[in-house]
Amino acid sequence: MRDVATVTAVREFTRFYTQIIGVLQAGLLRTPYSVAEARVLFELGQRPETEVVALRAGLGLDAGYLSRMLARFEADGLVARQRSEGDARRQVIRLTRTGREVYRTLDERSAAEVGRLIEPLPEEDRRRLTGAMATIRDVLRGRRPPAPDVKLRAPGPGELGWVVQRHGALYAEEYGWDATFEALVARIVADFAAGARPGRDAAWIAEVDGEPAGCVFCVEKDESTAQLRLLLVEPARRGLGLGGALVDECVAFARGAGYERMVLWTNDCLTDARRIYERAGFELTRAEPHRSFGADLVGQYWTLAL
């Protein structure tokens, strides 16, 4: 049975993307060449010469259609054809000097158009964009994505600032919290940076494929009690088990440090985090409504005996 929803979504994306990149115009990139013609010229521009058979197979073009296109290019002085030295039954084709000039024009204009398209995007959105494009290619080619390279490690230089920035940005985007929440996170991080004691306080960054993707902190509340703070996982990296891994690491550290219990404070709207705490063995001990960060919330206090 046909998956109507997926078919519709793919068609909608195709219509959107072809309009965005301007391939619906009569000539691509203000040139007299169609999308297919520009694609052939681009492929020919990648090497000194190309076998026609390989070109046709690589682009999936009809033999007659490609032959007519190459004949037009030859008549316009863009390409030259000759027999292959290795196999006289095969033709090889190369761009002429004029063809190379046309190729460079298309290449430069294409790069400039894409540059203008992505120029307003922040770095995070550019990473999302290229990651999504890689996923589309892999899925349609039938490739399974490689297992991500995941590491839990101490924060590196500048990454305490990343913790503050990502908390402020994500909680504003996902829950509408105001800057007072980012201020709270900044105070927690500043206190940690100024007074963390080895063996009693620690922080971890979850790194995925070389990029920060999450964090958690363990700080002393009192001599027998550790506090779990600032658990966060980037939206694009959720589903990899990072939240559970960070909490488990935090709990293991607290046990090793000799604490008798671990506590944390969260809010009932953070359902994914609450499920992680429950799986780690935390128990809800108290809840109370409060007005914070520009929102009406229900704060929750959780405890784990170590």
ChimeraX attribute file (.defattr): number of C-alpha atoms within 10 A of each C-alpha:
attribute: neighborCount
match mode: 1-to-1
recipient: residues
	/A:1	3
	/A:2	6
	/A:3	7
	/A:4	9
	/A:5	9
	/A:6	10
	/A:7	10
	/A:8	11
	/A:9	10
	/A:10	12
	/A:11	12
	/A:12	11
	/A:13	11
	/A:14	12
	/A:15	11
	/A:16	11
	/A:17	12
	/A:18	12
	/A:19	12
	/A:20	12
	/A:21	15
	/A:22	14
	/A:23	14
	/A:24	13
	/A:25	14
	/A:26	13
	/A:27	15
	/A:28	20
	/A:29	21
	/A:30	10
	/A:31	14
	/A:32	11
	/A:33	16
	/A:34	16
	/A:35	17
	/A:36	14
	/A:37	16
	/A:38	20
	/A:39	15
	/A:40	19
	/A:41	25
	/A:42	17
	/A:43	15
	/A:44	22
	/A:45	20
	/A:46	10
	/A:47	10
	/A:48	10
	/A:49	17
	/A:50	19
	/A:51	17
	/A:52	21
	/A:53	12
	/A:54	12
	/A:55	17
	/A:56	16
	/A:57	11
	/A:58	10
	/A:59	13
	/A:60	10
	/A:61	14
	/A:62	10
	/A:63	13
	/A:64	9
	/A:65	10
	/A:66	19
	/A:67	14
	/A:68	11
	/A:69	15
	/A:70	21
	/A:71	15
	/A:72	13
	/A:73	17
	/A:74	17
	/A:75	11
	/A:76	11
	/A:77	14
	/A:78	21
	/A:79	22
	/A:80	17
	/A:81	18
	/A:82	12
	/A:83	13
	/A:84	16
	/A:85	10
	/A:86	7
	/A:87	9
	/A:88	10
	/A:89	8
	/A:90	13
	/A:91	16
	/A:92	19
	/A:93	20
	/A:94	21
	/A:95	24
	/A:96	16
	/A:97	12
	/A:98	13
	/A:99	21
	/A:100	18
	/A:101	14
	/A:102	19
	/A:103	23
	/A:104	15
	/A:105	13
	/A:106	21
	/A:107	17
	/A:108	11
	/A:109	16
	/A:110	15
	/A:111	11
	/A:112	11
	/A:113	15
	/A:114	12
	/A:115	11
	/A:116	11
	/A:117	12
	/A:118	13
	/A:119	11
	/A:120	10
	/A:121	12
	/A:122	9
	/A:123	11
	/A:124	8
	/A:125	12
	/A:126	14
	/A:127	12
	/A:128	12
	/A:129	14
	/A:130	11
	/A:131	12
	/A:132	12
	/A:133	12
	/A:134	12
	/A:135	15
	/A:136	13
	/A:137	11
	/A:138	13
	/A:139	12
	/A:140	8
	/A:141	9
	/A:142	9
	/A:143	11
	/A:144	9
	/A:145	10
	/A:146	6
	/A:147	8
	/A:148	12
	/A:149	10
	/A:150	16
	/A:151	18
	/A:152	19
	/A:153	14
	/A:154	14
	/A:155	19
	/A:156	10
	/A:157	8
	/A:158	8
	/A:159	14
	/A:160	18
	/A:161	13
	/A:162	15
	/A:163	24
	/A:164	21
	/A:165	14
	/A:166	17
	/A:167	21
	/A:168	21
	/A:169	15
	/A:170	16
	/A:171	17
	/A:172	16
	/A:173	11
	/A:174	9
	/A:175	12
	/A:176	13
	/A:177	18
	/A:178	17
	/A:179	15
	/A:180	13
	/A:181	18
	/A:182	21
	/A:183	14
	/A:184	14
	/A:185	19
	/A:186	19
	/A:187	13
	/A:188	16
	/A:189	21
	/A:190	15
	/A:191	12
	/A:192	18
	/A:193	12
	/A:194	8
	/A:195	11
	/A:196	17
	/A:197	12
	/A:198	8
	/A:199	11
	/A:200	17
	/A:201	20
	/A:202	20
	/A:203	25
	/A:204	21
	/A:205	25
	/A:206	24
	/A:207	21
	/A:208	17
	/A:209	11
	/A:210	11
	/A:211	12
	/A:212	22
	/A:213	23
	/A:214	25
	/A:215	29
	/A:216	21
	/A:217	22
	/A:218	27
	/A:219	23
	/A:220	18
	/A:221	14
	/A:222	9
	/A:223	10
	/A:224	13
	/A:225	19
	/A:226	29
	/A:227	22
	/A:228	23
	/A:229	21
	/A:230	20
	/A:231	21
	/A:232	23
	/A:233	25
	/A:234	16
	/A:235	11
	/A:236	10
	/A:237	16
	/A:238	14
	/A:239	9
	/A:240	14
	/A:241	11
	/A:242	23
	/A:243	25
	/A:244	17
	/A:245	16
	/A:246	25
	/A:247	24
	/A:248	16
	/A:249	17
	/A:250	26
	/A:251	22
	/A:252	12
	/A:253	19
	/A:254	27
	/A:255	15
	/A:256	12
	/A:257	15
	/A:258	15
	/A:259	21
	/A:260	14
	/A:261	16
	/A:262	24
	/A:263	20
	/A:264	18
	/A:265	16
	/A:266	19
	/A:267	17
	/A:268	15
	/A:269	13
	/A:270	10
	/A:271	11
	/A:272	11
	/A:273	18
	/A:274	19
	/A:275	13
	/A:276	18
	/A:277	21
	/A:278	13
	/A:279	12
	/A:280	15
	/A:281	13
	/A:282	19
	/A:283	16
	/A:284	17
	/A:285	11
	/A:286	11
	/A:287	15
	/A:288	11
	/A:289	12
	/A:290	12
	/A:291	10
	/A:292	14
	/A:293	19
	/A:294	12
	/A:295	12
	/A:296	10
	/A:297	16
	/A:298	15
	/A:299	17
	/A:300	18
	/A:301	16
	/A:302	21
	/A:303	21
	/A:304	20
	/A:305	13
	/A:306	16
